[in-house]
Amino acid sequence: MSEIIPILDQCSIRSDADHADFLIMEFGEYLENNPQLVFPHRHNFYHMVHFTSGKGKFTIDFKNFTVNANQVYFMIPGQVHTWDFAEKPTGYIIHFSSDFFDTFLLRSDYLQQFSFLCGEAKQQVIDISPEMHGKQLSLLQDLLQIAKSTRSAKKTNTDLIRVMLLQYFLIIDQQRDVEVQPGTAQTHVARLKTFKSLVEKHYKEEKFPAFYADKMNISSHHLNNVCKNLLGQQAGAIIRDRVVLEAKRLLINPEENISTIAYHLNFNDNSYFTKFFKKATGLSPEQFRKKYNEQNRS
């Protein structure tokens, strides 16, 4: 299968940074250096933008958001996004590689505790409270100065950058609403994380909850209860949503054959894929593609 949506790595981004694993820039400068990044694309690194001003919209995995001051949005590797600004925005942009914290943290899954780094678009756009905004801006300004001094002095302050970036994440996490209801067993939270991680690995081949429940050594009924209690969805719906998301990502290239997309997602034939997609979205793959491309042109 040909590459559907451009995947950008750090080398694709124009900046004065030497460090392949970390980048921080003022957002206005970033846009001036990279004016071509208005088309739908994805990254192979983590990406965040902290807006201090600006108007417009941006899209993460086909969900639309309005740009506001004192707002931050996050993206994980592989997510599709684009933006359209009606007024020149200001703020900061940060990129860091998937393995930026690997040698620094004992827990390999540490970042997964942050809901805004788990790949669900509705969790990834956060309005910063006035009380927290000054503290966040101070951290970002310090990070920018440290990154600049690191480049000019040809020295390494990577661990200090990691500590400050984690501090930024923790401050945001503290102000977020508690998503898990009081009294919810932590084992359920852990199981949900395990389930979603397994779905990410196997959704193309395994589309039924029984496979995942077996992998987790629990019953399908128990897996459904965990998903319903924490997300309000059945396990099967979570698997379906992940398949549909990938289908949408692939369909936005008008030159890619729909039968090839169906095969890539492990559907036996095109008609089954079409029924599956239409049941989930209300549109056939062809209708979704046409609607998306018309909206994108406009």
C-alpha positions in Angstrom: 0.0 0.0 0.0 1.3 3.4 -0.9 1.8 6.1 1.8 -1.6 7.7 2.2 -0.9 10.6 4.4 2.6 12.2 4.7 4.4 11.1 7.9 6.8 13.8 9.0 9.9 13.2 11.1 12.0 15.8 12.9 14.3 16.1 9.8 11.2 17.3 7.8 10.8 20.3 10.1 12.7 23.5 9.4 14.3 24.8 12.6 17.6 25.8 14.0 17.6 22.8 16.4 20.3 20.3 16.4 18.7 17.8 18.8 16.8 15.1 16.9 14.8 14.1 19.9 13.4 17.5 21.1 12.3 20.8 19.6 10.8 23.9 21.2 10.1 27.0 19.2 7.8 30.1 19.3 4.8 29.1 17.2 4.9 32.1 14.9 8.5 31.4 13.9 7.6 27.7 13.4 4.8 28.6 10.9 7.1 31.0 9.1 9.8 28.3 8.7 7.2 25.7 7.7 4.4 27.4 5.7 3.8 24.2 3.8 2.4 22.3 6.8 -1.3 23.2 6.1 -2.1 19.8 4.4 -3.3 16.8 6.4 -0.3 15.0 7.8 1.0 13.0 10.7 4.2 12.8 12.7 6.3 10.0 14.0 6.9 12.1 17.2 4.8 13.7 20.0 3.6 17.1 19.1 2.0 19.9 21.2 1.1 23.5 20.7 0.4 26.0 23.5 -1.6 29.0 22.1 -1.3 32.4 23.7 -3.4 34.1 21.0 -4.9 33.4 17.6 -8.1 32.5 15.8 -8.9 29.6 13.5 -9.5 25.9 13.7 -7.5 22.7 13.7 -8.4 19.1 13.2 -7.2 16.0 15.0 -8.2 12.6 13.6 -11.2 14.2 11.9 -12.5 16.0 15.0 -12.7 19.8 14.6 -11.6 22.3 17.3 -11.6 26.1 17.6 -8.4 27.8 18.4 -8.5 29.8 21.7 -5.9 31.7 23.7 -4.6 29.9 26.7 -5.2 26.6 25.1 -2.9 23.6 24.5 -3.3 20.6 22.2 -1.4 17.4 22.1 -0.9 14.7 19.5 0.8 11.3 19.7 2.7 9.7 16.8 0.5 8.6 13.9 -2.5 10.9 14.4 -3.7 12.9 11.4 -4.0 16.7 11.8 -4.3 19.9 9.9 -5.0 23.6 10.8 -6.4 26.7 9.2 -5.8 30.0 11.0 -7.9 33.1 10.5 -5.5 35.2 12.6 -1.8 34.7 13.1 -1.4 32.7 16.3 1.2 33.1 18.9 2.5 30.6 21.5 4.9 27.7 21.6 5.4 24.4 19.8 7.1 21.3 21.2 8.1 18.1 19.6 9.7 15.1 21.3 10.5 11.7 20.0 8.7 8.5 21.0 11.8 7.3 23.0 12.8 10.7 24.5 12.0 9.6 28.0 12.9 5.9 27.6 16.3 6.0 29.3 15.2 8.5 31.9 12.1 6.8 33.4 12.0 3.5 35.1 8.4 2.9 34.0 8.1 2.5 30.2 4.4 3.3 30.4 4.8 6.5 32.5 3.5 8.9 29.8 0.3 6.8 29.4 -1.0 8.0 32.8 -1.7 11.4 31.1 -5.0 11.2 29.3 -3.9 13.9 26.9 -1.1 11.6 25.6 -3.3 8.6 25.0 -4.5 9.3 21.5 -8.1 10.3 22.1 -8.8 13.7 20.4 -11.4 14.9 22.8 -8.9 14.5 25.7 -6.1 16.2 23.8 -7.4 19.8 23.7 -7.2 21.6 27.1 -8.1 25.1 28.1 -5.6 26.3 30.7 -7.1 28.0 33.7 -6.0 31.6 34.4 -4.4 30.5 37.7 -2.2 28.0 35.9 -1.5 29.9 32.7 1.3 32.1 34.1 3.1 29.1 35.6 2.8 27.2 32.3 4.2 30.2 30.3 7.1 30.7 32.6 8.0 27.0 32.2 7.8 27.2 28.4 9.9 30.4 28.3 12.5 28.7 30.5 12.5 25.6 28.3 13.0 27.8 25.2 16.0 29.6 26.8 17.6 26.3 27.9 17.2 24.8 24.5 18.7 27.9 22.9 21.6 28.0 25.3 22.2 24.3 24.8 22.6 24.8 21.1 24.8 27.9 21.3 27.1 26.3 23.9 27.1 22.9 22.2 26.3 21.3 25.6 23.7 18.8 26.7 20.9 19.7 29.1 18.6 16.9 28.0 17.8 15.7 31.5 16.9 19.2 32.7 14.6 19.5 29.6 13.0 16.2 30.4 12.3 17.2 34.0 10.8 20.6 33.0 8.6 19.0 30.3 7.3 16.4 32.9 6.6 19.3 35.2 4.6 21.0 32.5 2.6 17.8 32.0 2.0 17.3 35.7 0.7 20.9 36.1 -1.8 20.3 33.3 -2.8 17.0 34.8 -3.5 18.5 38.2 -6.1 21.0 36.8 -8.0 18.4 34.8 -11.3 17.1 35.9 -11.1 13.6 37.5 -12.2 11.2 34.8 -12.5 8.1 37.0 -15.4 8.1 39.3 -14.6 7.9 43.0 -14.6 4.3 44.2 -13.6 2.9 40.7 -11.2 0.1 41.3 -7.7 0.8 40.0 -7.6 -2.7 38.6 -10.3 -1.6 36.2 -8.3 1.4 35.1 -5.3 -0.8 34.5 -7.3 -3.3 32.6 -8.7 -0.6 30.4 -5.2 0.6 29.5 -4.2 -2.9 28.8 -7.2 -3.4 26.5 -6.6 -0.2 24.6 -2.9 -1.1 24.1 -3.9 -4.5 22.8 -6.4 -3.0 20.4 -3.8 -0.6 19.0 -1.6 -3.7 18.2 -4.2 -6.0 16.9 -7.3 -4.1 15.6 -6.6 -4.9 11.9 -6.6 -8.6 12.5 -8.9 -9.0 15.6 -12.2 -7.2 15.6 -14.0 -9.1 18.4 -13.8 -8.6 22.2 -13.3 -12.4 22.9 -9.7 -12.2 21.5 -8.8 -9.4 23.9 -10.5 -10.8 26.9 -8.6 -14.1 26.4 -5.3 -12.2 26.1 -6.2 -10.5 29.4 -7.3 -13.7 31.1 -10.8 -12.3 31.9 -14.2 -13.0 30.5 -15.7 -11.0 27.6 -18.5 -10.0 30.0 -16.0 -8.6 32.5 -14.2 -6.7 29.8 -17.5 -5.1 28.6 -18.2 -4.1 32.2 -14.9 -2.4 32.6 -15.4 -0.5 29.3 -19.0 0.5 30.1 -18.1 1.7 33.6 -15.1 3.8 32.6 -16.0 4.9 29.0 -19.7 4.3 28.6 -19.0 2.0 25.6 -19.0 -1.7 25.0 -15.6 -3.3 24.2 -16.7 -4.0 20.7 -17.5 -0.3 20.0 -14.0 0.6 21.1 -12.5 -1.8 18.6 -14.9 -0.7 15.9 -14.0 3.0 16.5 -10.3 2.2 16.1 -10.9 0.4 12.8 -13.1 3.2 11.5 -10.5 5.8 12.5 -7.8 4.1 10.5 -10.2 3.6 7.5 -10.9 7.4 7.6 -7.2 8.1 7.6 -6.7 5.9 4.6 -9.7 7.1 2.7 -8.7 10.7 2.5 -6.4 9.9 -0.4 -8.7 9.9 -3.4 -6.1 7.9 -5.5 -6.1 4.9 -3.1 -8.4 2.0 -4.2 -11.1 1.2 -1.6 -10.6 -2.5 -2.2 -7.0 -2.1 -1.3 -7.9 -0.2 1.9 -10.4 -3.0 2.8 -7.6 -5.6 2.3 -5.2 -3.5 4.4 -7.7 -3.5 7.3 -8.1 -7.3 6.9 -11.7 -7.4 5.5 -12.5 -10.4 3.4 -14.1 -8.3 0.6 -15.0 -4.7 -0.3 -18.7 -5.2 0.3 -18.2 -6.3 3.9 -15.9 -3.3 4.5 -18.5 -0.9 3.0 -21.3 -2.3 5.2 -19.1 -2.1 8.3 -18.0 1.5 7.6 -21.5 2.7 6.6 -23.1 1.2 9.8 -20.5 3.0 11.9 -20.5 6.4 10.2 -23.8 6.6 8.2 -21.7 7.1 5.0 -20.3 4.7 2.5 -16.5 4.9 2.1 -17.0 6.7 -1.3 -19.4 9.2 0.3 -17.0 9.9 3.2 -14.2 10.4 0.8 -16.2 12.8 -1.4 -17.5 14.8 1.6 -14.0 15.1 3.1 -12.4 16.2 -0.1 -15.2 18.8 -0.8 -14.8 20.2 2.7 -11.0 20.3 2.4 -11.1 22.1 -0.9 -13.6 24.7 0.5 
